Amino acid sequence: MLRKLLIAMAAAAMLAAACTAGDGSSPTPAATTTGSPEPVTVTVWAYWTGRELREFTATFDRLHELEPWITVEVSGGVDDAKLNAAIHAGSPPDVAVSSDMNQIPNLCSSGAWQDLQPYIDRDQVDMGQFPASAVAFTEYGDVRCAMPFTADSYGLYYNTDLFAKAGITSPPKTWSQMTADVKKLTVFNPDGSIKVAGFVPWMGYYETNPVTLGVPAGATWYDADGKSALATDPHWAALLQWQKSLVDFYGADNLAKFVAGQGNEFSGAQDFQSGRVAMNLDGEWRVAFIQDGAPDLHYATAPFPVPDDASDSYGIGQIALGIIGVPRGAAHPDAAWDVVKYMATDTENLVYLGNVVKNIPTTFAALRSPDLKASSAFQTFLDLYADPASTYKGTTLIGSYDVTVFQRFLDEWQSGQATDLQAGLAQTAKEIDYAISQT
């Protein structure tokens, strides 16, 4: 375990190095002058590919109409490693797009992405147009180095045909209701193996993980002092005891075999789309995948159930943000800010992407736009994102290493190898705190 920790810390150090200027100089503050009307080509690097990249690129036609002197050149399929390497080498794009909000602490604290606050202040951009959680996760250490750009939220998908067959008339809202429904919906083969699972509680199955489950459970990752709260917040123990009760209903070995046979998440063979599971925890993008790959599937969506003693919190869920920023060393920082501001705040642009890519628009104006084509299934996720209690796990300088450490314990917990829950949570918290102390 120590060797794995050292490897992870080395990776974190490499990221920090990639986010630090090669000559050791301080990051250049964002300029506060007005963008030049002289023709300029702004380079944008993004992670999208294929159809999504084409739709993303098309949004800049509108920007060119609004600001004719700006031409945007988009490169797709660029991951964070390539972005960080380009920044370190002094050859970054003007605008960077990332899907990993866990990078924010390193990007902001190192100056790898420039502080946008001078631009925000100059142009009087109202950050209240975004949900508070979206604003909170685009800054670190009083440096706002990113803006929100599209979002994800997570909720429950359920097969209405299977619900009707089992005599269930509405989605579960609490854990006890979920447990009862799982037992009604699950079908076993004659040999005892699982034919149809009511819900798969296995941590690591598709989008079922401690991050997506933790938010509706009311569990917090860190306390006010920045220490891991896995052992001190009782919501974690309650969540894992409930989760393990569902694992035990199936049998750990039996469920592990079922999980091993899961279909590819991004194909028509995905288990919910194929009818292999009756309920599934997933993001809003599944609506588009079902429309494309399983158009005859009868389903609906709802928030994920909450603890029985917190039923009034029903309607919250985990959210995640796409982020955009201006890297240190950008050739055209002022024009780059114009592009970032357009991407983050232009209602027509955000609505267009919401309609064609099926990610969630990040501003309240776009969420409420009459032009946003939201089916009832998709509306669930818009509401989840807009709920002020919906949030993310919290970000630190160790990135997603906290999830990696926690998942190691969860693998032992759900398989039955670990039986002392509180001791396991305490040891996991200790490892996370140590990792943070080394940053």
C-alpha positions as CSV (number, residue, x, y, z in Angstrom):
1,M,0.0,0.0,0.0
2,L,2.9,2.4,0.8
3,R,4.4,1.7,-2.6
4,K,1.1,2.7,-4.3
5,L,0.9,5.8,-2.2
6,L,4.4,6.8,-3.2
7,I,3.6,6.2,-6.8
8,A,0.5,8.3,-6.5
9,M,2.4,11.1,-4.8
10,A,5.0,11.0,-7.5
11,A,2.2,11.4,-10.1
12,A,0.8,14.4,-8.2
13,A,4.3,15.9,-8.1
14,M,4.6,15.4,-11.9
15,L,1.3,17.2,-12.3
16,A,2.5,20.1,-10.1
17,A,5.7,20.3,-12.2
18,A,3.7,20.3,-15.4
19,C,1.7,23.2,-14.0
20,T,4.8,25.3,-13.0
21,A,6.6,27.5,-15.4
22,G,9.8,26.0,-16.7
23,D,11.9,29.0,-15.8
24,G,10.4,29.3,-12.3
25,S,8.9,32.7,-13.1
26,S,5.6,33.9,-11.5
27,P,2.5,33.4,-13.6
28,T,1.5,36.4,-15.7
29,P,-1.7,38.1,-14.4
30,A,-4.6,38.2,-16.8
31,A,-4.6,41.4,-18.7
32,T,-7.4,43.9,-18.0
33,T,-7.4,45.8,-21.3
34,T,-10.1,45.6,-23.8
35,G,-9.7,42.9,-26.5
36,S,-8.2,44.2,-29.8
37,P,-10.4,44.7,-32.8
38,E,-7.6,43.6,-35.0
39,P,-8.2,40.2,-36.6
40,V,-7.0,37.4,-34.3
41,T,-7.2,33.6,-34.4
42,V,-7.8,32.0,-31.0
43,T,-6.8,28.4,-30.5
44,V,-9.1,26.2,-28.4
45,W,-8.1,22.7,-27.2
46,A,-10.9,20.4,-26.1
47,Y,-11.5,16.8,-25.2
48,W,-14.4,16.2,-27.5
49,T,-14.2,14.0,-30.6
50,G,-16.6,12.9,-33.4
51,R,-20.1,14.3,-33.5
52,E,-19.7,16.2,-30.2
53,L,-16.6,17.9,-31.5
54,R,-18.3,19.0,-34.7
55,E,-21.2,20.4,-32.7
56,F,-18.9,22.2,-30.3
57,T,-16.9,23.7,-33.2
58,A,-20.1,24.9,-34.9
59,T,-20.9,27.1,-31.9
60,F,-18.1,29.5,-32.8
61,D,-19.8,30.6,-36.0
62,R,-22.1,32.6,-33.7
63,L,-19.2,34.1,-31.9
64,H,-17.7,35.2,-35.2
65,E,-20.9,37.0,-36.0
66,L,-20.9,38.7,-32.7
67,E,-17.2,39.6,-32.8
68,P,-16.0,39.4,-36.4
69,W,-12.4,40.0,-35.6
70,I,-12.2,36.7,-33.7
71,T,-11.7,33.4,-35.6
72,V,-11.6,30.2,-33.5
73,E,-9.5,27.3,-34.4
74,V,-10.5,24.1,-32.5
75,S,-8.4,21.0,-31.8
76,G,-10.3,18.0,-30.4
77,G,-9.3,14.8,-28.6
78,V,-6.9,16.7,-26.3
79,D,-6.6,15.2,-22.9
80,D,-5.4,16.9,-19.7
81,A,-1.9,15.4,-19.9
82,K,-1.3,17.0,-23.3
83,L,-2.7,20.3,-22.1
84,N,-0.4,20.3,-19.1
85,A,2.6,19.3,-21.2
86,A,2.0,22.1,-23.6
87,I,1.7,24.7,-20.8
88,H,4.9,23.4,-19.3
89,A,6.7,23.6,-22.7
90,G,5.5,27.2,-23.2
91,S,3.3,26.3,-26.2
92,P,-0.3,26.3,-24.9
93,P,-3.5,27.0,-26.7
94,D,-5.3,30.3,-26.0
95,V,-8.2,28.5,-24.4
96,A,-8.2,25.1,-22.6
97,V,-11.3,22.9,-22.0
98,S,-11.2,20.1,-19.5
99,S,-13.7,17.6,-18.1
100,D,-11.8,17.1,-14.8
101,M,-12.7,19.7,-12.2
102,N,-10.4,17.8,-9.8
103,Q,-7.6,19.6,-11.5
104,I,-8.7,23.1,-10.3
105,P,-6.6,23.2,-7.1
106,N,-3.4,22.5,-9.0
107,L,-4.3,24.7,-12.0
108,C,-5.2,27.7,-9.9
109,S,-2.5,27.5,-7.3
110,S,0.3,27.0,-9.8
111,G,-0.9,29.7,-12.2
112,A,-1.0,27.1,-15.0
113,W,-4.4,28.6,-15.8
114,Q,-4.5,32.4,-15.4
115,D,-6.6,34.2,-12.8
116,L,-9.8,35.3,-14.5
117,Q,-11.0,37.6,-11.7
118,P,-9.6,40.8,-13.3
119,Y,-11.5,40.1,-16.5
120,I,-14.7,39.2,-14.5
121,D,-14.4,42.4,-12.5
122,R,-13.7,44.5,-15.6
123,D,-16.6,43.1,-17.6
124,Q,-18.9,42.9,-14.5
125,V,-19.7,39.3,-15.2
126,D,-22.4,38.2,-12.7
127,M,-21.3,35.0,-11.1
128,G,-24.7,34.7,-9.6
129,Q,-26.0,33.4,-13.0
130,F,-24.5,30.1,-12.1
131,P,-25.5,27.8,-9.2
132,A,-23.3,28.4,-6.1
133,S,-21.7,25.0,-6.3
134,A,-20.6,25.7,-9.9
135,V,-19.0,28.9,-8.7
136,A,-17.3,27.3,-5.7
137,F,-15.6,24.6,-7.8
138,T,-13.9,26.9,-10.3
139,E,-11.6,28.6,-7.8
140,Y,-9.0,27.5,-5.3
141,G,-7.1,29.6,-2.7
142,D,-9.0,32.8,-3.8
143,V,-7.9,32.4,-7.4
144,R,-10.6,31.8,-10.0
145,C,-8.8,30.2,-12.9
146,A,-11.8,28.7,-14.6
147,M,-15.3,29.2,-15.7
148,P,-18.1,26.5,-15.7
149,F,-18.9,25.1,-19.1
150,T,-21.6,22.5,-19.4
151,A,-22.3,20.2,-16.5
152,D,-23.4,16.7,-15.6
153,S,-25.7,15.5,-12.9
154,Y,-26.6,12.1,-11.7
155,G,-29.9,10.4,-10.9
156,L,-32.0,7.2,-11.2
157,Y,-33.1,5.6,-14.4
158,Y,-35.9,3.0,-14.1
159,N,-37.5,0.7,-16.5
160,T,-41.3,1.4,-16.4
161,D,-42.3,-1.9,-18.0
162,L,-40.4,-3.8,-15.3
163,F,-41.9,-1.5,-12.7
164,A,-45.4,-2.2,-13.9
165,K,-44.8,-6.0,-14.1
166,A,-43.6,-5.9,-10.4
167,G,-46.6,-3.8,-9.4
168,I,-44.5,-0.7,-8.6
169,T,-46.2,2.6,-9.4
170,S,-43.5,5.2,-8.6
171,P,-39.8,5.4,-8.2
172,P,-38.3,4.9,-4.7
173,K,-37.5,8.1,-2.8
174,T,-35.9,6.5,0.3
175,W,-33.4,3.7,0.9
176,S,-36.0,1.5,2.5
177,Q,-38.3,1.9,-0.5
178,M,-35.3,1.2,-2.8
179,T,-34.5,-2.0,-1.0
180,A,-38.1,-3.2,-1.2
181,D,-38.2,-2.4,-5.0
182,V,-34.9,-4.1,-5.6
183,K,-36.2,-7.3,-4.2
184,K,-39.4,-7.1,-6.2
185,L,-37.6,-6.4,-9.4
186,T,-34.7,-8.9,-9.2
187,V,-35.1,-12.1,-11.2
188,F,-32.8,-15.1,-10.5
189,N,-32.1,-17.9,-12.9
190,P,-32.8,-21.5,-11.8
191,D,-29.2,-21.9,-10.7
192,G,-29.4,-18.9,-8.5
193,S,-27.4,-16.6,-10.7
194,I,-28.9,-13.1,-11.5
195,K,-30.9,-12.8,-14.6
196,V,-32.2,-9.3,-14.0
197,A,-30.9,-7.1,-11.2
198,G,-33.3,-4.7,-9.6
199,F,-30.3,-2.4,-8.9
200,V,-26.6,-3.1,-8.8
201,P,-25.1,-1.6,-5.6
202,W,-21.5,-2.6,-6.5
203,M,-19.1,0.3,-6.1
204,G,-17.3,0.6,-9.5
205,Y,-20.3,-0.6,-11.6
206,Y,-20.7,2.0,-14.3
207,E,-21.4,5.3,-12.5
208,T,-22.1,3.8,-9.1
209,N,-19.3,4.9,-6.9
210,P,-18.7,6.8,-3.6
211,V,-18.9,10.2,-5.3
212,T,-22.3,9.7,-7.0
213,L,-23.8,7.9,-4.0
214,G,-22.2,10.1,-1.3
215,V,-24.1,13.3,-2.2
216,P,-27.7,12.0,-1.9
217,A,-26.6,10.2,1.2
218,G,-25.7,13.5,2.7
219,A,-22.1,12.4,3.3
220,T,-19.2,14.9,3.2
221,W,-15.6,14.1,2.2
222,Y,-13.8,16.8,4.2
223,D,-14.5,18.7,7.4
224,A,-14.0,22.4,8.1
225,D,-10.3,21.9,8.7
226,G,-9.7,20.1,5.4
227,K,-9.4,16.7,7.0
228,S,-11.0,13.6,5.6
229,A,-14.5,13.1,7.1
230,L,-14.9,9.5,6.0
231,A,-14.6,8.2,9.6
232,T,-16.2,11.2,11.4
233,D,-19.3,11.8,9.3
234,P,-21.8,9.1,10.3
235,H,-23.5,9.3,6.9
236,W,-20.7,7.3,5.3
237,A,-21.2,4.3,7.7
238,A,-24.9,4.5,7.2
239,L,-24.5,4.5,3.4
240,L,-22.1,1.6,3.3
241,Q,-24.2,-0.5,5.7
242,W,-27.2,0.0,3.4
243,Q,-25.1,-0.7,0.3
244,K,-23.7,-3.9,1.9
245,S,-27.2,-5.0,2.8
246,L,-28.1,-5.0,-1.0
247,V,-24.9,-6.7,-1.8
248,D,-25.7,-9.4,0.7
249,F,-29.2,-9.8,-0.8
250,Y,-27.6,-11.0,-4.0
251,G,-24.5,-12.6,-2.5
252,A,-21.2,-10.9,-3.0
253,D,-19.8,-13.6,-5.3
254,N,-23.0,-13.8,-7.3
255,L,-23.1,-10.1,-7.8
256,A,-19.4,-9.9,-8.7
257,K,-20.1,-12.4,-11.5
258,F,-23.0,-10.4,-12.7
259,V,-20.9,-7.2,-12.7
260,A,-18.2,-9.0,-14.7
261,G,-20.7,-9.6,-17.5
262,Q,-21.7,-6.0,-17.8
263,G,-22.1,-4.5,-21.3
264,N,-20.0,-1.7,-22.6
265,E,-21.2,1.5,-21.0
266,F,-21.2,3.6,-24.2
267,S,-22.9,1.1,-26.5
268,G,-26.3,-0.5,-26.9
269,A,-25.2,-3.4,-24.7
270,Q,-25.1,-1.2,-21.6
271,D,-27.0,-3.1,-19.0
272,F,-29.9,-0.7,-18.4
273,Q,-30.4,-0.2,-22.2
274,S,-30.4,-4.0,-22.7
275,G,-32.9,-4.7,-19.9
276,R,-30.3,-6.5,-17.7
277,V,-31.0,-4.1,-14.8
278,A,-34.3,-2.4,-13.8
279,M,-32.8,0.6,-12.1
280,N,-29.4,2.3,-12.7
281,L,-27.5,5.4,-11.4
282,D,-26.3,7.4,-14.3
283,G,-25.8,10.8,-15.8
284,E,-28.0,12.9,-18.0
285,W,-26.1,11.9,-21.2
286,R,-27.8,8.4,-20.9
287,V,-31.0,10.1,-22.3
288,A,-29.2,10.7,-25.6
289,F,-27.7,7.2,-25.6
290,I,-31.1,5.6,-25.1
291,Q,-32.6,7.7,-27.8
292,D,-29.9,6.5,-30.2
293,G,-29.3,2.9,-29.1
294,A,-32.6,1.8,-27.4
295,P,-35.4,4.0,-28.7
296,D,-38.0,1.4,-27.8
297,L,-37.0,1.2,-24.1
298,H,-39.8,2.4,-21.8
299,Y,-38.2,4.3,-18.9
300,A,-38.3,7.3,-16.7
301,T,-35.9,9.2,-14.5
302,A,-35.9,10.5,-10.9
303,P,-33.5,11.7,-8.2
304,F,-31.6,9.0,-6.4
305,P,-33.2,7.9,-3.1
306,V,-32.0,9.4,0.1
307,P,-31.8,8.1,3.7
308,D,-35.1,7.5,5.4
309,D,-34.4,10.0,8.1
310,A,-33.5,12.7,5.5
311,S,-36.5,12.3,3.1
312,D,-36.9,16.1,2.9
313,S,-33.5,16.2,1.0
314,Y,-34.9,14.2,-1.8
315,G,-34.1,15.9,-5.1
316,I,-30.3,16.4,-4.7
317,G,-27.6,14.7,-6.5
318,Q,-23.9,14.8,-7.5
319,I,-23.0,17.4,-10.1
320,A,-19.8,17.6,-12.2
321,L,-18.5,20.5,-14.3
322,G,-16.7,21.0,-17.5
323,I,-14.2,23.8,-17.1
324,I,-12.6,26.3,-19.4
325,G,-9.7,28.7,-18.8
326,V,-6.9,30.7,-20.3
327,P,-3.5,28.9,-19.9
328,R,-0.4,30.7,-18.8
329,G,1.5,31.8,-21.9
330,A,-1.6,32.1,-24.1
331,A,-0.6,34.1,-27.2
332,H,-3.9,36.1,-27.2
333,P,-5.2,36.3,-23.6
334,D,-7.6,39.1,-24.1
335,A,-9.3,37.5,-27.1
336,A,-9.1,34.2,-25.3
337,W,-11.2,35.7,-22.5
338,D,-13.8,36.9,-25.0
339,V,-14.1,33.3,-26.2
340,V,-14.2,32.0,-22.6
341,K,-16.9,34.5,-21.6
342,Y,-19.0,33.6,-24.7
343,M,-18.7,29.9,-24.0
344,A,-19.6,30.2,-20.3
345,T,-22.4,32.8,-20.4
346,D,-24.0,33.1,-23.9
347,T,-27.5,31.7,-23.4
348,E,-28.1,30.8,-27.0
349,N,-24.8,29.0,-27.2
350,L,-25.4,27.0,-24.0
351,V,-29.0,26.1,-25.1
352,Y,-27.7,24.9,-28.5
353,L,-25.1,22.6,-26.9
354,G,-27.7,21.4,-24.4
355,N,-30.0,20.5,-27.3
356,V,-27.5,18.7,-29.5
357,V,-24.9,17.3,-27.1
358,K,-27.3,16.7,-24.2
359,N,-25.0,18.1,-21.5
360,I,-26.6,20.4,-18.9
361,P,-26.3,24.2,-19.6
362,T,-24.5,25.9,-16.7
363,T,-26.4,29.2,-16.3
364,F,-29.9,29.7,-14.8
365,A,-30.9,31.6,-17.9
366,A,-30.1,28.7,-20.2
367,L,-31.7,26.2,-17.9
368,R,-34.9,28.2,-18.0
369,S,-34.8,29.1,-21.7
370,P,-38.0,28.1,-23.6
371,D,-35.7,27.1,-26.4
372,L,-34.1,24.3,-24.4
373,K,-35.6,21.0,-25.6
374,A,-36.0,19.1,-22.4
375,S,-37.9,15.8,-22.3
376,S,-39.3,14.8,-18.9
377,A,-36.4,12.3,-18.6
378,F,-33.9,15.1,-19.2
379,Q,-35.7,17.6,-17.1
380,T,-34.9,15.5,-14.0
381,F,-31.2,16.3,-14.5
382,L,-31.7,20.0,-15.1
383,D,-33.6,20.2,-11.8
384,L,-30.9,18.2,-10.0
385,Y,-28.2,20.5,-11.2
386,A,-30.1,23.6,-10.2
387,D,-30.9,22.3,-6.7
388,P,-28.7,24.4,-4.3
389,A,-27.9,21.3,-2.3
390,S,-26.5,19.4,-5.2
391,T,-22.7,19.4,-5.1
392,Y,-19.5,17.5,-5.7
393,K,-17.2,15.7,-3.3
394,G,-14.8,18.7,-2.9
395,T,-11.4,19.2,-4.5
396,T,-7.9,19.2,-3.1
397,L,-4.3,19.2,-4.4
398,I,-4.4,15.4,-4.6
399,G,-7.0,15.4,-7.3
400,S,-9.0,12.2,-7.5
401,Y,-6.5,10.2,-5.4
402,D,-8.9,10.3,-2.5
403,V,-11.4,8.4,-4.6
404,T,-8.7,5.8,-5.5
405,V,-7.8,5.2,-1.9
406,F,-11.5,4.9,-0.8
407,Q,-12.3,2.5,-3.7
408,R,-9.5,0.2,-2.5
409,F,-11.3,-0.2,0.9
410,L,-14.7,-0.4,-0.8
411,D,-13.5,-3.4,-2.9
412,E,-12.6,-5.2,0.3
413,W,-15.8,-4.1,2.1
414,Q,-18.3,-5.2,-0.6
415,S,-16.5,-8.5,-1.2
416,G,-16.6,-9.3,2.5
417,Q,-12.8,-9.3,3.0
418,A,-13.1,-6.3,5.3
419,T,-15.6,-6.6,8.1
420,D,-14.7,-3.7,10.5
421,L,-16.3,-0.8,8.7
422,Q,-15.3,1.9,11.2
423,A,-11.7,0.8,11.3
424,G,-11.6,0.7,7.5
425,L,-13.0,4.2,7.2
426,A,-10.5,5.5,9.8
427,Q,-7.5,3.9,8.0
428,T,-8.7,5.3,4.6
429,A,-9.1,8.8,6.1
430,K,-5.6,8.5,7.5
431,E,-4.2,7.7,4.1
432,I,-6.0,10.6,2.5
433,D,-4.9,13.1,5.1
434,Y,-1.3,11.9,4.7
435,A,-1.4,12.3,1.0
436,I,-2.8,15.9,1.4
437,S,-0.1,16.7,3.9
438,Q,2.6,15.8,1.3
439,T,1.3,18.3,-1.3
